[in-house]
């Protein structure tokens, strides 16, 4: 068998210093076990929490790099900055908080390296995928609503996923269409702008973050709605306002129905 091509793994960070050594150790242990080679790139939004020292310590034994941004902020643009600096043409994106298991990277790569997919997603919502049992109702409902809002754009079960891999050719196709993401959903942006037709979802166990606090805020949720509006406009330049209104109306009905189910459920 031919040796797999080298991989560039891009991880955006902001105040994730406690997770960085754990992530790197688990990822490179996985690479070693699977016969993979490549680099790990952290793109940090000037955390000033010891991230630079933590990454520097890793560079002594592993192919790890750090990009520190001082004039720009945001997860999506951080991922794109990391992809732009990547040495290799097989690209992986994952979160720093260990919610995406590094041990799943080889399974994500398989369909891509076989040529069966343009984009491969680590999915919570296909058969075999799961989230931690202690997800609360609000978090579950928030995720489901966000997914339903994106459903007219793509049949993918977990379009919100931040754990995905692709070839540089797919990225360049999306870039040629004009990448201008807002917020966190860079995977969805690439999927739509590259007009991916061959998308494979690989089940993962999505865990709660290991250290630190969540970066999800109301501002991020508003930015997601703005991002969706842009993607609707890209997909349907003329009819996008009608499509967005119909989708939102359907969503309201679903939310009311779901809330009614929970109100009527025994405690």
N, C-alpha and C positions, 0 to 999 in steps of 0.2 A: 504493500500500500504506500501511496505517496504521503509525504509528510504534510500535515495541515499547514496552511499559510499562517504567518504571524498575525497576532491580534492586537488591536489598540483598544483598551478599555478606558472610557472617559467617565469620571465621577465628579459632578459638581458639588462643591462644599461651601457651607457657611456655618462656622462654629460647630464643626464636627470632629474636633481634634481627638476626642476619646475613641471615636469609631475607626479612625484611619489605620492604626496598626493592626487592629483585628481584621478589618476588611482586607488589607494587603496580605496578611498571613493566610487567610482562608482562600483568597483568590489564587495566590501563587502555589499553595499546596494543591489546589484543584488543577491548575495548569500542569504541575509536575505529574500528578496522577494520570491525567488524560493525554499526556504527551504534547501539550500545547506550549507555544512560546509567544512572547509579545511584551507589551508595555502597559503600564498603568499610569494614567494621567489624571491628576487632581487639578481641577480648575476652581480656585478659591476666590471668593468676593471679599478679599481683604479682612478676614475674620479677626486677625490679631489675637488669637487665642492659643497660640503655640503650634498652629498647623504647619508653619514653615519648618520649625525644628523637628516635628514629627516626621514629615516627609523627608527631610534631609537625612535623618537617621536611617530611613528605609533605603535610600539611594546607595548606601554602602554595600548592600548585598543583593538588591533587586533593581530591575529596570523600571524605576519610578521617576516621574517628573511632576513638577508643580508649576502651574501658571497662576500668578496672583494678579487679579484685576483690581485696579483702584479707581477707574473712571466709569465703569459699567457694572450694573447689577442685574440679577435675574437668572433663574435656573436654565431657561431655554437658551438664552444667548451664551451662557457658560458652556453648555453642551456643544453648541456650534463652534465656539472658540476652541474647545478641546479637539473636536473633529478636524478643524482646520490645521491644527498643529500635529495631528497624529502622523506617525511615520508609516503606518500600514493601511491597507485598503479594506480590511475586515474590521468593522467598527462595532463596539458594544457600548451601550449606555446603561448605567445603573446608579441607584441612590447610594449615598455614603452611610446611611443609618442602619444597614444590615437588614432592612425589610426585604430586600431582594437577595436571595441566597446565592452567594458566589459559586456554590457547588452546582448550581443549575446552568452555569455558563456553557459547559460542553453540550448539554442537551439543546440549548438555544441555537448553538452554532451548527448542529447537524443538518437541519433542513437547508440552511443557507449554503453550507459548503457542498451539499449534494446538488445544488442548483434548483431545488424545489421551491424556493421562496425568494422574494425580493426584500421582504421584511419579516423578521421573526419576533414575536412578542412573548414575554414571560407573563402568562395570564392567570389571574385569580378565578376566572369565571368560566373556564372550560372544564370538562370532566377531568377530575384528578387535581384540579387547582383548589386552593383553599386560603382563607384568611384566619388569623388567630381567633380563637373562640371568644375572647373577651372584647371583640369589637362591639361597641354600643349601638343602640338603635339609630342615634343621630349620624354616626359615622357610616353605618351601613346604608341608611337612606340617602345621605349626601352622595355617596359613591354611585348608587343606583340612579339617582336623578341625573347626575352628570353624564352617566353612560347613556341614558335614554335621550338626552338632548343631542348627543352625537350620533344616534342611531340612523337618522336620515342621511348622514354623510358616509357611513360605512357599516357593513354588517358584522364587523369585528366585535367579539364579545367583551373585550377589555380594552377599548380604545384609549382609556386614560392611563394605561400602563407607562411607567417610566423605565422599564427594564426591557430592552430590545436590542437587536443587532441587525446590521445591514451592510451591504457593500458600498464602497465609495461611489460606484456608478449610480446607485439609487439616490444617494445623498446629492450628487451633482444634478440629477434630474429634478429633484425638489428645489435645489438652489436656483436652477435656471427658470423655474416657474415663479420664483420670488418668495423667499422665506422671510416672514415677518411675524414670528410668534409673540404672544403676550403671555406671561405667567409661566406655568409649569409644564404644559402639555406639548413638548417638542416632538414626541413620538407621533401624536395625532397630526401635527403640522406636516411632518415629513410624509406620513402615510397619504394624506390628502393631496399635498402639493406634487408629490412624485406620481400620483395616480396609481398607486400600487394595486395590482390585481392578485398577485400571488402572495398572500399573507398567511403565515402559519402561526398558530397560538400554541405554545408549549405550557402545560400546567406547572405552576410553582406553588410552594407554600409561602404565602406572604406573611411575614412576621411583623410584630410591633418593633419599633426602633429599639436598638440596644442601649444607646446612651443619648442624652440630650433631649431637646423638646421639639415638637412638631413646628414646621414653618408655615403650616396651612392657616390662613387668616381669612376674614371676610373680604379683605382686599383681593386676595388671590382668587376667591370665588367670583368676584365681580370681573376680574381680569379674564377668567375663564369664559364668562358670558360674552365679553368683548371679542375674545379670540374666536369663539364659535360664530359670531356675526361675520367676522372676516372670512372664515372658512365657508360659510353659507354663501357669501357673496362670490367667493372664488368658484364654487361649484355651480351656482346658478346666478350668473351676473344680472339677469333681468328679474327672475321670479323669486330671488332670495328673501325679500321681506315677507311675501305670502308664506313661503315654506317655513320661515322662522316663527311666524305667528301661529300657524297650524301646529307646529311641533310644540310650542309653548302651551297652547291650549290643551293639547293631548296630555302633556306632562302634568298640568294642573289637575286634570281628571284622575290621572294615575295616583298623584300624591293624596288627593282627597279620599280615593278608594283605599289606599294603603293605610292612611291615618284612621279610617273607619274600622279597618280590620284590627288594628292594634287597640283601638278603644274598646272594641267588643271582645278582645281576647281575655281569657282568665289570667289573673295576676298570680 
